[in-house]
Amino acid sequence: MKLFIWVGHPRETSFCHALADSYAEGAAERGADIRRMNLNDMTFDPDLTFGYTQRKTLEPCLEEWRETLLWADHMLWVYPQWWGGMPAKMKGVLDRAFLPGFAMNYHENDPWWDKLLTGRTADVMITADAPAFFDRLAYGSPAQHQVRNLVLKFSGIKPLQVKQMGTVKSAKPEKLTRWINEARARGTKIAG
């Protein structure tokens, strides 16, 4: 299996990075070929200045991100939920790199589109300071909805698991350890 791990937390000592490390360890045990990119290492202009009417040249890290995504059979995205969604810089990668001709192609004479990234699967782990049940009841799990339906499914990537973990900030060590162990088990299972 070719696995692409993309971590969207800027702090390398974050729980997101620990989850990604654990998932990777589990997948590596089963022989997965793993490539990883950390959002914080990516330097690019996140602004889609002209919408889809005029293209800006993609920076090298965005080209690498796209090439790695195309290379992968499966991917893991790990990031914190900030203000109901993914971090702005992470959204900037999608705005700049998930373009027509790469992720999808819109039809000219109808409102539909072709999904160009079919044949790939994804797991997503979202950390939050709000309890997952509260986020679901009060807001309808906006971060999960966004990534599952408006990014992955929209482009043809099949989401296998979209999991939100919260409350991370006040979680007891036992709960954090349980989530780390679950990430490792998931990595092992997905690569098995």
MDAnalysis code that builds the backbone (N, CA, C; Angstrom):
import MDAnalysis as mda
import numpy as np

u = mda.Universe.empty(576, n_residues=192, atom_resindex=np.repeat(np.arange(192), 3), trajectory=True)
u.add_TopologyAttr("name", ["N", "CA", "C"] * 192)
u.add_TopologyAttr("resid", np.arange(1, 193))
u.add_TopologyAttr("resname", ["MET", "LYS", "LEU", "PHE", "ILE", "TRP", "VAL", "GLY", "HIS", "PRO", "ARG", "GLU", "THR", "SER", "PHE", "CYS", "HIS", "ALA", "LEU", "ALA", "ASP", "SER", "TYR", "ALA", "GLU", "GLY", "ALA", "ALA", "GLU", "ARG", "GLY", "ALA", "ASP", "ILE", "ARG", "ARG", "MET", "ASN", "LEU", "ASN", "ASP", "MET", "THR", "PHE", "ASP", "PRO", "ASP", "LEU", "THR", "PHE", "GLY", "TYR", "THR", "GLN", "ARG", "LYS", "THR", "LEU", "GLU", "PRO", "CYS", "LEU", "GLU", "GLU", "TRP", "ARG", "GLU", "THR", "LEU", "LEU", "TRP", "ALA", "ASP", "HIS", "MET", "LEU", "TRP", "VAL", "TYR", "PRO", "GLN", "TRP", "TRP", "GLY", "GLY", "MET", "PRO", "ALA", "LYS", "MET", "LYS", "GLY", "VAL", "LEU", "ASP", "ARG", "ALA", "PHE", "LEU", "PRO", "GLY", "PHE", "ALA", "MET", "ASN", "TYR", "HIS", "GLU", "ASN", "ASP", "PRO", "TRP", "TRP", "ASP", "LYS", "LEU", "LEU", "THR", "GLY", "ARG", "THR", "ALA", "ASP", "VAL", "MET", "ILE", "THR", "ALA", "ASP", "ALA", "PRO", "ALA", "PHE", "PHE", "ASP", "ARG", "LEU", "ALA", "TYR", "GLY", "SER", "PRO", "ALA", "GLN", "HIS", "GLN", "VAL", "ARG", "ASN", "LEU", "VAL", "LEU", "LYS", "PHE", "SER", "GLY", "ILE", "LYS", "PRO", "LEU", "GLN", "VAL", "LYS", "GLN", "MET", "GLY", "THR", "VAL", "LYS", "SER", "ALA", "LYS", "PRO", "GLU", "LYS", "LEU", "THR", "ARG", "TRP", "ILE", "ASN", "GLU", "ALA", "ARG", "ALA", "ARG", "GLY", "THR", "LYS", "ILE", "ALA", "GLY"])
u.atoms.positions = np.array([
    [0.830, -1.181, 0.000],
    [0.000, 0.000, 0.000],
    [0.873, 1.244, 0.000],
    [0.458, 2.232, -0.767],
    [1.134, 3.530, -0.800],
    [0.296, 4.512, 0.012],
    [0.860, 4.984, 1.105],
    [0.139, 5.808, 2.081],
    [0.714, 7.214, 2.130],
    [-0.160, 8.190, 1.975],
    [0.209, 9.605, 2.083],
    [-0.382, 10.152, 3.379],
    [0.484, 10.587, 4.289],
    [0.040, 11.195, 5.549],
    [0.282, 12.694, 5.457],
    [-0.794, 13.447, 5.678],
    [-0.731, 14.916, 5.629],
    [-1.177, 15.455, 6.979],
    [-0.269, 16.141, 7.668],
    [-0.566, 16.665, 9.005],
    [-0.767, 18.172, 8.913],
    [-1.925, 18.627, 9.394],
    [-2.301, 20.025, 9.266],
    [-2.169, 20.861, 10.514],
    [-1.453, 20.388, 11.509],
    [-1.231, 21.204, 12.708],
    [0.147, 21.846, 12.616],
    [0.239, 23.165, 12.865],
    [1.527, 23.842, 12.713],
    [2.566, 23.497, 13.779],
    [2.121, 22.998, 14.918],
    [3.065, 22.722, 16.007],
    [3.451, 21.246, 15.974],
    [4.732, 20.977, 15.799],
    [5.187, 19.593, 15.641],
    [5.067, 18.759, 16.905],
    [4.864, 19.394, 18.045],
    [4.663, 18.648, 19.291],
    [3.176, 18.458, 19.590],
    [2.331, 18.735, 18.623],
    [0.882, 18.646, 18.831],
    [0.414, 17.194, 18.890],
    [-0.786, 17.023, 19.397],
    [-1.407, 15.709, 19.444],
    [-1.666, 15.185, 18.029],
    [-1.927, 16.071, 17.084],
    [-2.114, 15.651, 15.686],
    [-0.882, 14.912, 15.171],
    [0.286, 15.444, 15.457],
    [1.524, 14.791, 15.010],
    [1.702, 13.438, 15.702],
    [1.331, 13.357, 16.972],
    [1.422, 12.081, 17.691],
    [0.490, 11.043, 17.070],
    [-0.717, 11.458, 16.693],
    [-1.652, 10.545, 16.034],
    [-1.084, 10.064, 14.698],
    [-0.539, 10.989, 13.924],
    [0.040, 10.632, 12.624],
    [1.217, 9.673, 12.788],
    [2.063, 9.933, 13.779],
    [3.204, 9.048, 14.042],
    [2.730, 7.638, 14.363],
    [1.716, 7.539, 15.207],
    [1.215, 6.238, 15.631],
    [0.580, 5.481, 14.460],
    [-0.221, 6.167, 13.673],
    [-0.843, 5.569, 12.488],
    [0.241, 5.053, 11.539],
    [1.268, 5.871, 11.321],
    [2.372, 5.490, 10.432],
    [3.106, 4.261, 10.956],
    [3.330, 4.192, 12.261],
    [4.000, 3.029, 12.848],
    [3.197, 1.764, 12.593],
    [1.883, 1.840, 12.781],
    [1.031, 0.684, 12.529],
    [1.063, 0.259, 11.071],
    [0.986, 1.227, 10.164],
    [1.006, 0.920, 8.732],
    [2.364, 0.366, 8.303],
    [3.436, 0.910, 8.875],
    [4.786, 0.452, 8.529],
    [4.993, -1.000, 8.938],
    [4.374, -1.412, 10.043],
    [4.475, -2.811, 10.484],
    [3.961, -3.767, 9.419],
    [3.016, -3.310, 8.619],
    [2.435, -4.135, 7.560],
    [3.068, -3.866, 6.201],
    [4.169, -3.116, 6.191],
    [4.917, -2.917, 4.957],
    [4.453, -1.777, 4.069],
    [3.663, -0.871, 4.593],
    [3.197, 0.257, 3.782],
    [4.370, 1.140, 3.363],
    [4.296, 1.641, 2.152],
    [5.244, 2.637, 1.646],
    [4.636, 3.989, 2.014],
    [5.307, 4.750, 2.862],
    [4.709, 5.947, 3.457],
    [5.459, 7.204, 3.040],
    [4.684, 8.191, 2.625],
    [5.207, 9.538, 2.402],
    [4.397, 10.477, 3.287],
    [5.078, 11.467, 3.853],
    [4.415, 12.374, 4.787],
    [4.758, 13.815, 4.441],
    [3.762, 14.663, 4.572],
    [3.976, 16.102, 4.434],
    [3.338, 16.787, 5.633],
    [4.066, 17.744, 6.191],
    [3.560, 18.543, 7.297],
    [3.224, 19.926, 6.762],
    [2.029, 20.373, 7.035],
    [1.564, 21.665, 6.540],
    [2.521, 22.786, 6.907],
    [3.085, 22.713, 8.090],
    [3.964, 23.780, 8.558],
    [5.239, 23.906, 7.718],
    [5.614, 22.835, 7.018],
    [6.806, 22.870, 6.172],
    [6.517, 23.398, 4.769],
    [5.261, 23.636, 4.471],
    [4.860, 24.080, 3.137],
    [4.831, 25.612, 3.087],
    [5.537, 26.184, 2.116],
    [5.569, 27.636, 1.946],
    [4.939, 27.978, 0.600],
    [3.814, 28.676, 0.643],
    [3.071, 29.007, -0.574],
    [2.091, 30.133, -0.263],
    [1.575, 30.745, -1.312],
    [0.529, 31.755, -1.177],
    [-0.810, 31.016, -1.154],
    [-1.545, 31.048, -0.035],
    [-2.782, 30.283, 0.056],
    [-3.977, 30.916, -0.664],
    [-3.807, 32.104, -1.198],
    [-4.925, 32.839, -1.776],
    [-5.195, 32.425, -3.222],
    [-6.413, 32.029, -3.487],
    [-6.861, 31.731, -4.850],
    [-7.341, 33.056, -5.455],
    [-6.399, 33.929, -5.723],
    [-6.641, 35.332, -6.063],
    [-7.685, 35.536, -7.155],
    [-7.630, 34.747, -8.207],
    [-8.493, 34.967, -9.361],
    [-9.597, 33.917, -9.483],
    [-9.851, 33.165, -8.425],
    [-10.805, 32.070, -8.547],
    [-10.283, 31.085, -9.577],
    [-11.185, 30.571, -10.404],
    [-10.771, 29.632, -11.444],
    [-10.583, 30.316, -12.792],
    [-10.676, 31.651, -12.839],
    [-10.582, 32.357, -14.120],
    [-9.151, 32.547, -14.600],
    [-8.219, 32.580, -13.675],
    [-6.809, 32.754, -14.035],
    [-5.972, 31.952, -13.044],
    [-5.039, 31.174, -13.540],
    [-4.237, 30.313, -12.676],
    [-2.927, 30.974, -12.280],
    [-2.573, 30.794, -11.022],
    [-1.241, 31.171, -10.557],
    [-0.368, 29.918, -10.633],
    [0.897, 30.099, -10.892],
    [1.825, 28.972, -10.920],
    [1.898, 28.352, -9.529],
    [1.808, 27.029, -9.482],
    [1.880, 26.338, -8.195],
    [3.311, 26.338, -7.671],
    [3.450, 26.624, -6.400],
    [4.749, 26.555, -5.747],
    [5.200, 25.096, -5.688],
    [6.519, 24.854, -5.543],
    [7.033, 23.478, -5.521],
    [6.359, 22.582, -4.479],
    [6.055, 23.099, -3.305],
    [5.430, 22.249, -2.285],
    [4.013, 21.832, -2.694],
    [3.296, 22.689, -3.417],
    [1.961, 22.319, -3.895],
    [2.052, 21.287, -5.013],
    [3.047, 21.408, -5.862],
    [3.283, 20.388, -6.894],
    [3.614, 19.052, -6.236],
    [4.478, 19.086, -5.224],
    [4.841, 17.861, -4.503],
    [3.622, 17.252, -3.830],
    [2.771, 18.083, -3.232],
    [1.555, 17.608, -2.563],
    [0.657, 16.894, -3.569],
    [0.464, 17.499, -4.731],
    [-0.379, 16.885, -5.761],
    [0.224, 15.572, -6.259],
    [1.525, 15.564, -6.513],
    [2.189, 14.345, -6.984],
    [2.078, 13.229, -5.948],
    [2.213, 13.588, -4.686],
    [2.125, 12.588, -3.622],
    [0.704, 12.054, -3.504],
    [-0.279, 12.926, -3.640],
    [-1.668, 12.484, -3.593],
    [-1.967, 11.534, -4.752],
    [-1.492, 11.851, -5.947],
    [-1.710, 10.972, -7.099],
    [-0.984, 9.639, -6.947],
    [0.155, 9.651, -6.279],
    [0.938, 8.439, -6.042],
    [0.215, 7.490, -5.085],
    [-0.509, 8.038, -4.123],
    [-1.062, 7.257, -3.007],
    [-2.284, 6.433, -3.392],
    [-2.396, 5.270, -2.725],
    [-3.627, 4.476, -2.762],
    [-4.575, 4.950, -1.660],
    [-3.959, 5.328, -0.548],
    [-4.724, 5.705, 0.645],
    [-4.029, 6.892, 1.299],
    [-4.807, 7.713, 1.960],
    [-4.219, 8.850, 2.660],
    [-4.834, 9.008, 4.038],
    [-4.059, 9.621, 4.909],
    [-4.521, 10.029, 6.231],
    [-4.297, 11.525, 6.324],
    [-5.356, 12.251, 6.641],
    [-5.256, 13.676, 6.931],
    [-5.544, 13.838, 8.416],
    [-4.671, 14.532, 9.113],
    [-4.839, 14.779, 10.550],
    [-4.714, 16.276, 10.785],
    [-5.704, 16.857, 11.457],
    [-5.655, 18.298, 11.691],
    [-6.593, 18.709, 12.823],
    [-6.375, 19.904, 13.372],
    [-7.267, 20.411, 14.408],
    [-8.470, 21.118, 13.778],
    [-9.579, 21.057, 14.481],
    [-10.731, 21.860, 14.070],
    [-10.586, 23.232, 14.712],
    [-10.508, 24.235, 13.870],
    [-10.430, 25.621, 14.338],
    [-11.599, 26.378, 13.734],
    [-12.423, 26.967, 14.569],
    [-13.588, 27.732, 14.123],
    [-14.468, 26.920, 13.181],
    [-14.669, 25.651, 13.526],
    [-15.596, 24.811, 12.784],
    [-15.045, 24.173, 11.527],
    [-13.771, 24.354, 11.236],
    [-13.211, 23.765, 10.025],
    [-11.723, 23.524, 10.156],
    [-11.105, 23.222, 9.041],
    [-9.664, 22.974, 9.033],
    [-8.911, 24.298, 9.126],
    [-7.650, 24.271, 9.541],
    [-6.854, 25.498, 9.581],
    [-6.821, 26.185, 8.207],
    [-6.766, 27.511, 8.225],
    [-6.823, 28.298, 6.988],
    [-5.735, 27.902, 5.997],
    [-4.539, 27.645, 6.479],
    [-3.446, 27.284, 5.569],
    [-3.728, 25.947, 4.890],
    [-4.346, 25.022, 5.613],
    [-4.704, 23.731, 5.037],
    [-5.768, 23.928, 3.952],
    [-6.752, 24.753, 4.258],
    [-7.777, 25.083, 3.263],
    [-7.132, 25.758, 2.061],
    [-6.082, 26.556, 2.304],
    [-5.361, 27.199, 1.212],
    [-4.719, 26.206, 0.263],
    [-4.213, 25.087, 0.791],
    [-3.666, 24.035, -0.078],
    [-4.766, 23.517, -0.997],
    [-5.934, 23.257, -0.421],
    [-7.042, 22.759, -1.235],
    [-7.482, 23.800, -2.257],
    [-7.589, 25.063, -1.830],
    [-7.983, 26.126, -2.761],
    [-7.027, 26.215, -3.944],
    [-5.748, 26.097, -3.679],
    [-4.741, 26.277, -4.725],
    [-4.456, 25.003, -5.523],
    [-4.561, 23.836, -4.893],
    [-4.118, 22.600, -5.551],
    [-5.253, 21.688, -6.014],
    [-6.406, 21.753, -5.388],
    [-7.549, 20.917, -5.756],
    [-8.352, 21.638, -6.837],
    [-7.772, 21.783, -7.991],
    [-8.354, 22.602, -9.048],
    [-9.044, 21.755, -10.109],
    [-9.934, 22.381, -10.896],
    [-10.457, 21.684, -12.068],
    [-9.294, 21.213, -12.936],
    [-9.438, 20.000, -13.428],
    [-8.360, 19.394, -14.199],
    [-7.468, 18.513, -13.349],
    [-7.539, 18.683, -12.043],
    [-6.793, 17.824, -11.121],
    [-7.755, 17.019, -10.246],
    [-8.607, 17.686, -9.507],
    [-9.526, 17.012, -8.591],
    [-10.872, 16.714, -9.241],
    [-11.295, 17.570, -10.142],
    [-12.586, 17.427, -10.795],
    [-12.570, 18.223, -12.092],
    [-13.561, 17.950, -12.924],
    [-13.804, 18.755, -14.127],
    [-15.287, 19.063, -14.175],
    [-15.613, 20.329, -14.249],
    [-17.017, 20.723, -14.364],
    [-17.485, 20.528, -15.803],
    [-18.759, 20.146, -15.955],
    [-19.360, 20.029, -17.280],
    [-19.737, 21.423, -17.779],
    [-19.693, 21.611, -19.069],
    [-20.021, 22.919, -19.636],
    [-21.518, 23.172, -19.708],
    [-22.314, 22.151, -19.985],
    [-23.735, 22.366, -20.259],
    [-24.677, 21.845, -19.189],
    [-24.142, 21.482, -18.046],
    [-25.002, 21.057, -16.941],
    [-24.278, 21.350, -15.630],
    [-24.964, 21.197, -14.499],
    [-24.342, 21.570, -13.219],
    [-23.439, 20.492, -12.615],
    [-23.140, 19.432, -13.331],
    [-22.424, 18.296, -12.766],
    [-20.934, 18.375, -13.041],
    [-20.223, 17.394, -12.534],
    [-18.767, 17.373, -12.666],
    [-18.280, 15.937, -12.715],
    [-17.069, 15.757, -13.219],
    [-16.397, 14.462, -13.212],
    [-15.422, 14.448, -12.048],
    [-15.438, 13.374, -11.294],
    [-14.527, 13.195, -10.156],
    [-13.243, 12.566, -10.686],
    [-12.125, 13.242, -10.511],
    [-10.874, 12.801, -11.126],
    [-9.943, 12.022, -10.200],
    [-10.296, 11.905, -8.927],
    [-9.393, 11.229, -7.983],
    [-9.968, 9.904, -7.482],
    [-10.789, 9.269, -8.293],
    [-11.373, 7.991, -7.906],
    [-10.290, 6.925, -7.772],
    [-10.624, 5.872, -7.032],
    [-9.682, 4.781, -6.825],
    [-8.800, 4.959, -5.606],
    [-9.014, 6.041, -4.883],
    [-8.237, 6.310, -3.666],
    [-9.179, 6.319, -2.470],
    [-8.604, 6.035, -1.308],
    [-9.373, 6.069, -0.065],
    [-8.675, 6.984, 0.931],
    [-9.425, 7.356, 1.965],
    [-8.853, 8.263, 2.967],
    [-9.434, 8.001, 4.345],
    [-8.593, 8.213, 5.332],
    [-9.005, 8.339, 6.726],
    [-8.711, 9.775, 7.130],
    [-9.538, 10.310, 8.007],
    [-9.341, 11.667, 8.504],
    [-9.479, 11.636, 10.016],
    [-8.545, 12.273, 10.706],
    [-8.609, 12.426, 12.161],
    [-8.596, 13.915, 12.470],
    [-9.638, 14.361, 13.152],
    [-9.794, 15.770, 13.487],
    [-9.771, 15.899, 15.006],
    [-8.892, 16.742, 15.507],
    [-8.859, 16.986, 16.948],
    [-9.615, 18.275, 17.247],
    [-10.186, 18.339, 18.441],
    [-10.978, 19.514, 18.811],
    [-10.949, 19.708, 20.316],
    [-11.226, 20.929, 20.726],
    [-11.360, 21.215, 22.149],
    [-12.801, 21.076, 22.615],
    [-13.731, 20.964, 21.691],
    [-15.132, 20.712, 22.039],
    [-15.381, 19.209, 21.992],
    [-16.231, 18.703, 22.871],
    [-16.580, 17.284, 22.797],
    [-17.241, 16.969, 21.452],
    [-16.925, 15.827, 20.880],
    [-17.458, 15.451, 19.570],
    [-18.983, 15.422, 19.577],
    [-19.595, 14.918, 20.657],
    [-21.053, 14.843, 20.701],
    [-21.673, 16.241, 20.686],
    [-21.045, 17.202, 21.372],
    [-21.567, 18.570, 21.387],
    [-21.433, 19.206, 20.005],
    [-20.307, 18.999, 19.370],
    [-20.088, 19.533, 18.028],
    [-21.131, 18.981, 17.059],
    [-21.453, 17.706, 17.213],
    [-22.448, 17.069, 16.352],
    [-23.844, 17.627, 16.625],
    [-24.234, 17.700, 17.911],
    [-25.582, 18.162, 18.259],
    [-25.779, 19.653, 18.014],
    [-24.814, 20.457, 18.408],
    [-24.973, 21.911, 18.316],
    [-24.727, 22.449, 16.909],
    [-23.786, 21.857, 16.183],
    [-23.367, 22.449, 14.909],
    [-23.453, 21.511, 13.706],
    [-23.754, 20.248, 13.936],
    [-23.842, 19.311, 12.817],
    [-22.502, 18.819, 12.296],
    [-21.480, 18.834, 13.146],
    [-20.136, 18.353, 12.783],
    [-19.626, 18.991, 11.487],
    [-19.479, 20.320, 11.468],
    [-19.113, 20.994, 10.215],
    [-17.765, 20.568, 9.636],
    [-16.773, 20.338, 10.475],
    [-15.454, 19.953, 9.954],
    [-15.519, 18.579, 9.289],
    [-16.259, 17.656, 9.899],
    [-16.404, 16.327, 9.308],
    [-17.166, 16.403, 7.988],
    [-18.249, 17.165, 7.994],
    [-19.058, 17.312, 6.780],
    [-18.223, 17.911, 5.642],
    [-17.470, 18.960, 5.954],
    [-16.668, 19.638, 4.931],
    [-15.696, 18.673, 4.256],
    [-14.897, 17.981, 5.055],
    [-13.861, 17.135, 4.460],
    [-14.453, 15.889, 3.802],
    [-15.455, 15.281, 4.428],
    [-16.031, 14.048, 3.879],
    [-16.766, 14.316, 2.562],
    [-17.688, 15.281, 2.592],
    [-18.587, 15.472, 1.458],
    [-18.123, 16.508, 0.438],
    [-17.550, 17.599, 0.912],
    [-17.244, 18.716, 0.020],
    [-15.826, 18.679, -0.531],
    [-14.995, 17.804, 0.013],
    [-13.625, 17.676, -0.501],
    [-13.404, 16.260, -1.037],
    [-13.454, 15.267, -0.151],
    [-13.112, 13.902, -0.564],
    [-14.113, 13.325, -1.564],
    [-15.371, 13.198, -1.164],
    [-16.366, 12.617, -2.071],
    [-16.512, 13.434, -3.349],
    [-16.447, 14.747, -3.222],
    [-16.591, 15.637, -4.377],
    [-15.552, 15.340, -5.451],
    [-14.363, 14.937, -5.026],
    [-13.277, 14.678, -5.979],
    [-13.122, 13.194, -6.322],
    [-13.916, 12.336, -5.690],
    [-13.870, 10.911, -5.998],
    [-13.089, 10.066, -5.016],
    [-12.533, 10.680, -3.976],
    [-11.808, 9.932, -2.947],
    [-12.828, 9.351, -1.976],
    [-12.713, 8.068, -1.695],
    [-13.670, 7.408, -0.805],
    [-13.219, 7.545, 0.647],
    [-13.999, 8.277, 1.465],
    [-13.643, 8.370, 2.884],
    [-14.023, 7.072, 3.600],
    [-13.046, 6.426, 4.211],
    [-13.311, 5.204, 4.963],
    [-13.662, 5.514, 6.408],
    [-12.934, 6.453, 7.007],
    [-13.201, 6.835, 8.394],
    [-12.889, 8.319, 8.563],
    [-13.870, 9.050, 9.072],
    [-13.671, 10.448, 9.447],
    [-14.012, 10.515, 10.926],
    [-12.986, 10.718, 11.734],
    [-13.150, 10.631, 13.187],
    [-12.743, 11.940, 13.842],
    [-13.609, 12.412, 14.725],
    [-13.292, 13.611, 15.498],
    [-13.000, 13.205, 16.934],
    [-11.905, 13.723, 17.465],
    [-11.507, 13.444, 18.839],
    [-11.550, 14.723, 19.654],
    [-12.351, 14.733, 20.672],
    [-12.440, 15.901, 21.546],
    [-13.078, 15.472, 22.847],
    [-12.768, 16.064, 23.844],
    [-12.018, 17.275, 24.064],
    [-10.552, 16.912, 24.309],
    [-9.665, 17.316, 23.410],
    [-8.252, 16.983, 23.531],
    [-7.597, 17.793, 24.641],
    [-7.926, 19.067, 24.695],
    [-7.275, 19.990, 25.634],
    [-7.361, 19.519, 27.085],
    [-8.502, 18.994, 27.479],
    [-8.684, 18.587, 28.874],
    [-8.740, 17.072, 29.054],
    [-8.383, 16.325, 28.023],
    [-8.447, 14.863, 28.108],
    [-7.418, 14.330, 29.095],
    [-7.821, 13.309, 29.813],
    [-6.901, 12.643, 30.739],
    [-5.893, 11.822, 29.931],
    [-4.711, 11.588, 30.510],
    [-3.675, 10.822, 29.792],
    [-4.169, 9.471, 29.273],
    [-5.053, 8.813, 30.022],
    [-5.561, 7.508, 29.589],
    [-6.334, 7.628, 28.279],
    [-7.116, 8.698, 28.155],
    [-7.903, 8.887, 26.936],
    [-6.992, 9.216, 25.755],
    [-6.003, 10.062, 25.973],
    [-5.054, 10.385, 24.908],
    [-4.314, 9.130, 24.452],
    [-3.916, 8.303, 25.410],
    [-3.234, 7.045, 25.089],
    [-4.151, 6.125, 24.296],
    [-5.423, 6.074, 24.680],
    [-6.382, 5.246, 23.946],
    [-6.492, 5.707, 22.494],
    [-6.573, 7.021, 22.270],
    [-6.657, 7.541, 20.901],
    [-5.386, 7.239, 20.106],
    [-4.232, 7.353, 20.762],
    [-2.960, 7.027, 20.100],
    [-2.947, 5.552, 19.695],
    [-3.384, 4.686, 20.602],
    [-3.428, 3.250, 20.309],
    [-4.425, 2.934, 19.200],
    [-5.562, 3.634, 19.196],
    [-6.551, 3.443, 18.132],
    [-5.975, 3.861, 16.777],
    [-5.197, 4.937, 16.766],
    [-4.575, 5.389, 15.516],
    [-3.605, 4.331, 14.994],
    [-2.822, 3.762, 15.880],
    [-1.872, 2.716, 15.475],
    [-2.618, 1.488, 14.937],
    [-3.668, 1.082, 15.639],
    [-4.452, -0.074, 15.197],
    [-5.093, 0.189, 13.834],
    [-5.551, 1.407, 13.639],
    [-6.165, 1.760, 12.352],
    [-5.117, 1.710, 11.232],
    [-3.929, 2.231, 11.499],
    [-2.859, 2.179, 10.507],
    [-2.493, 0.748, 10.146],
    [-2.436, -0.114, 11.162],
    [-2.136, -1.533, 10.936],
    [-3.226, -2.182, 10.093],
    [-4.482, -1.907, 10.453],
    [-5.615, -2.508, 9.742],
    [-5.667, -2.048, 8.291],
    [-5.492, -0.758, 8.065],
    [-5.641, -0.215, 6.718],
    [-4.537, -0.722, 5.794],
    [-3.359, -0.964, 6.344],
    [-2.235, -1.439, 5.524],
    [-2.215, -2.954, 5.393],
    [-3.061, -3.630, 6.190],
    [-3.059, -5.082, 6.224],
    [-3.701, -5.709, 5.053],
])
